[in-house]
């Protein structure tokens, strides 16, 4: 332009830089040459005959050509680190007492793959009519109402209704972040506390506490953009299909007599300024929707998921009895009864308090047990029954039936608590998989006689099963009877029941003619060797009740 001759590539490069230099601090660099013509053609060829070369980048060996949309999309991945921090992508979501969603305080997961980020330019208007306070909280937290809340077991709701208002939402999407399960893994700390809860005596309570800290749900699709809302009273005029055209949105808002909308921070945006609000979106991104939500525990390994599902199933079963707790209690503190139990005197009895390590939620449970010798053998000479239940424990009523030289202080009580987990909150981790059948039958006893009664079962009995049985007076609920298993068949059990008169009995002779008794029978549907003890790791299995053997099998009964 000024007649300067450019003889080398370096001179041409410097001249171009000077040409496009606007300010001293800003330089324009040549990053690409296109339609290159070999110098040899300039001398011998006409312009129409020139053969051009492919594009060349100065100083660049590996390159990739992207359209603008892809280039911007790649830039979005660079923002993931900032978004992860700003929007707590590693955290779960949990509901508070006001049914609103909060970001959990503790991190439950780590990324093992980069999440997928998609560009989005959706702009739409929708109306939601919540029916419960929980739905209101979800909408306010950018979560659309969940159809099946039962699939989120650790979100508590009392189903309190909410009526009379519509939520009008205007959303402008910019980015879609997809967090697939394969992209994440639970943290070691999260897995460890879950395992501890699964092995605890109060698993559901402990799991609830954990998810109250780590979150109740995990969102697999997070939308970034901006959103506005307005809450209007219910009206038949409020019904419309979702709108995604700007002009239609403005028309719909005018039809609803809406003059302004509210941001997530509570600031007013006039309808006339809606277009400016949209243009200002890139510098003010926020989470506008959590979608494709799953319970947080579904990010755990399959084994832990199954254990949690199993616990939830058992606690949602309000009919069937389970093994709540098992234990062994020594009788060392019965030193003062040592001589009496060794003597010739029978009908010696004692109340032994047994305190539980984990308190129960209520007193609606049954206890069965046996006296075990120091050689781990069940003693028939000493009978034990149970009563006076409370949430912290119960009493064992120990009675000597015949003359014996047994040292009572070296014996143990082997006991088992049966109940419904949801009512008691405690659930034995060692016997959680065992199915139990509970039978209650009201019978009438003749005093001072051996009474025989047969219990029929709706399932098949097998050799090795163990049977627990106790009888209580119907009127007083006191354990006054002694029970022994006599015979069994595949569907029946025959018991011998005798009246225990060690308690003061003030009944008249007439009243003694018939005694009403409730017979409580419990049968774990497994071999007695499968029963494990909760409070004693040294014992191999729980020796308790009456074991079904070949010797006491009788096909003819029933």
Secondary structure as UniProt FT lines:
FT   HELIX           9..19
FT   TURN            24..25
FT   STRAND          36..37
FT   HELIX           39..44
FT   HELIX           47..49
FT   STRAND          52..53
FT   TURN            58..59
FT   HELIX           68..78
FT   HELIX           80..87
FT   TURN            88..90
FT   STRAND          91..95
FT   TURN            97..98
FT   STRAND          101..107
FT   STRAND          109..111
FT   STRAND          116..119
FT   STRAND          123..128
FT   HELIX           133..140
FT   TURN            141..142
FT   HELIX           149..151
FT   TURN            153..154
FT   STRAND          165..178
FT   HELIX           181..183
FT   STRAND          184..186
FT   HELIX           188..198
FT   HELIX           203..214
FT   STRAND          217..233
FT   HELIX           236..238
FT   HELIX           246..255
FT   TURN            256..257
FT   STRAND          260..262
FT   TURN            264..265
FT   STRAND          268..270
FT   HELIX           271..273
FT   HELIX           274..279
FT   HELIX           282..284
FT   STRAND          286..295
FT   HELIX           296..299
FT   HELIX           302..315
FT   STRAND          322..330
FT   HELIX           332..337
FT   HELIX           338..342
FT   STRAND          349..355
FT   STRAND          366..372
FT   TURN            374..375
FT   STRAND          382..390
FT   TURN            391..392
FT   STRAND          393..400
FT   HELIX           408..410
FT   STRAND          412..419
FT   HELIX           421..424
FT   TURN            432..433
FT   STRAND          436..445
FT   TURN            447..448
FT   STRAND          451..456
FT   TURN            463..464
FT   STRAND          465..473
FT   TURN            474..476
FT   STRAND          481..488
FT   STRAND          492..499
FT   TURN            509..510
FT   HELIX           511..513
FT   STRAND          515..527
FT   HELIX           528..530
FT   STRAND          546..547
FT   TURN            551..552
FT   TURN            555..556
//
